[in-house]
Amino acid sequence: MAVLGLGVLASIGLPAGDGAHAQGSPTLAAIRSRGSVVCGVQSNNPPFSLPDSRGVWRGMDVDSCRALAAAVLGDPEKANIRPVTGLTRFPAVQSGDIDVLFGSTTWTTTRETQLGLVFAAANYFSGQGFLVRRSLGVTRLNQLDGATICVPPGSTTEVILQEWFRANRLTFQPILIDDPNEIIRAFLAGRCDVYTRDMTGLSGFRMSQSNPDDFLLLPENITMEPLGAWIRKGDDQWLDVVRWTQFALVWAEQQGVTAATADNPGPGASSDVRRLLGEGDIGPSMGLDRRWAANAIKAVGNYGEMWGRNAAPYGLARGLNRLWDQGGLMYSPPLR
């Protein structure tokens, strides 16, 4: 029997790999029907998601989406990036308007227990930080008593601020703004003293300014926040795909596989590398082509390559996002 390619299978309405298994996933069925993976991201959020000067989306979250498109459809260009805000992000994934939510969205208990969503995979470990103008004369967090702080309504950022300030017997005045771009404009215009969000996003924003030394990132962060992909509960097949595609990028770095070597790892490749790049039935077990992981790695590189392209240019230390054997938290369970 002739082997059908991924594009042929998609064109006749059949999923690559284990057809019966993949047909049980409404999300995979919708993706193959429309021919794209729709991902929700924030619109002005370096190093996670930001259009470049040509309008092309770049960033860690964007690459995670492109890897999914390559894994499922064989083509990273079939990633459809859709901007969301703090208020629109959860309804967008709940309603099926997007297939997966990134958008620097933190993994919390109530989001999994109350929103009908599940956290699929972490693509970044960060914590909530605080950016101020140097002219404010503030160098420590405990000097922010009475400060005005721009925050998105209904976010974990707002809740955490209230709890931290209350616990430290300090007060602040929240300026509630949903649109991330409007928060930035408000901060730059002086409507609020403090811009707060995850530490990495603040570092990226500061370094993107023409006068970064005018701003100070306070040394404290007040949370530990895994950021990454959210999907609707109840679609276990799609959960497998999203989770293990992210793991595959980390596993590739652990095994020394890069975008350049995904097609030709060399004659001495280990069994771990051979499985990652298509040997065996890992892909078909998820309803994907055997080359699902190789396609994702070719599209965006391994996790370290993603970091080097998207985060390193902002001067960000890799920190907790180093591999586990280098002192970080990033690791992949074995692909076997």
RAWOGI-V25100 format. One record per helix or strand of 2 or more residues. SS is the DSSP state (H for helix, E for strand). FROM is the first residue (numbers start at 1). LEN is the number of residues. If there is no record, write none. Layout:
# RAWOGI-V25100
[[SS | FROM | LEN] [SS | FROM | LEN]]
This chain:
# RAWOGI-V25100
[[H | 6 | 6] [H | 19 | 4] [H | 26 | 9] [E | 37 | 5] [E | 44 | 2] [E | 49 | 3] [E | 57 | 2] [H | 60 | 14] [H | 76 | 3] [E | 79 | 5] [H | 89 | 7] [E | 100 | 7] [H | 109 | 6] [E | 117 | 10] [E | 128 | 6] [H | 134 | 3] [H | 141 | 3] [E | 147 | 5] [H | 156 | 12] [E | 172 | 5] [H | 180 | 9] [E | 194 | 5] [H | 199 | 10] [H | 212 | 3] [E | 215 | 3] [E | 225 | 8] [H | 236 | 20] [H | 271 | 6] [H | 282 | 4] [H | 292 | 9] [H | 303 | 8] [H | 312 | 3] [H | 319 | 3] [H | 324 | 3]]
